[in-house]
Amino acid sequence: MALRQINLVPGDELEKFAQVRHLKFWFKCLVLVVALLGTVQGVQYRRISLLRSQLPLGRGINGINLQVNERLDDLAGLRKQVETIHTKQQSMATIVRSQVFYDIIASVAGCLNPDTWLDFFSTRRDEKDPDQLDLKCRGFALDHNALGHFLDRLSKTPGIHDLVLNDASHGTDRDSQAPNGSRVHFTLSCRMSRMADQ
């Protein structure tokens, strides 16, 4: 026969004992937190009182003012450096932007064939988009075939778009190398884009 333990303590007493044990645990935790906060507060107060004892009141405020003024001077110097860098960046952007346009203009010159030449070339920066140039050209070709080859090569150039032949007409010229002294006078316009070249 096996022996079994029987608890003769009433359930109410056991429940009260568990509640008291639970309250004791939370009370110990509360005391520990209050002690920790008090210790931190005491250390901070001790540090502040030590700093106050080292610096007289007037000297402390003057020292703080000097430090603030030094920081403001440092910030003013940094602001000047930032403005200088910004100015240099803008000038470099203009140079780079112009260099890309020069490359495109050089590629336009490379599209010319021996039978085609330009006598007027103008560019104007687009007001809405600074990365665009409006290009206008006027020139001569010995015949329409030479003009067609020039336009074909020009239209395939990266960075050139919206190519329009505004006028192409025959004209006579005494110094012309064409038969019967006739040349094709032409004007064209297009847009040059810096972004297309990159």
Secondary structure, DSSP 8 states (H G I E B T S, - for coil): --------S-HHHHHHHHHHHHHHHHHHHHHHHHHHHHHHHHHHHHHHHHHHHHS-HHHHHHHHHHHHHHHHHHHHHHHHHHHHHHHHHHHHHHHHHHHHHHHHHHHHHHH--TTEEEEEEEEEE-SS-TTEEEEEEEEEESSHHHHHHHHHHHHTSTTEEEEEEEEEEEEE-TT-SSGGGEEEEEEEEEEEESGGG-
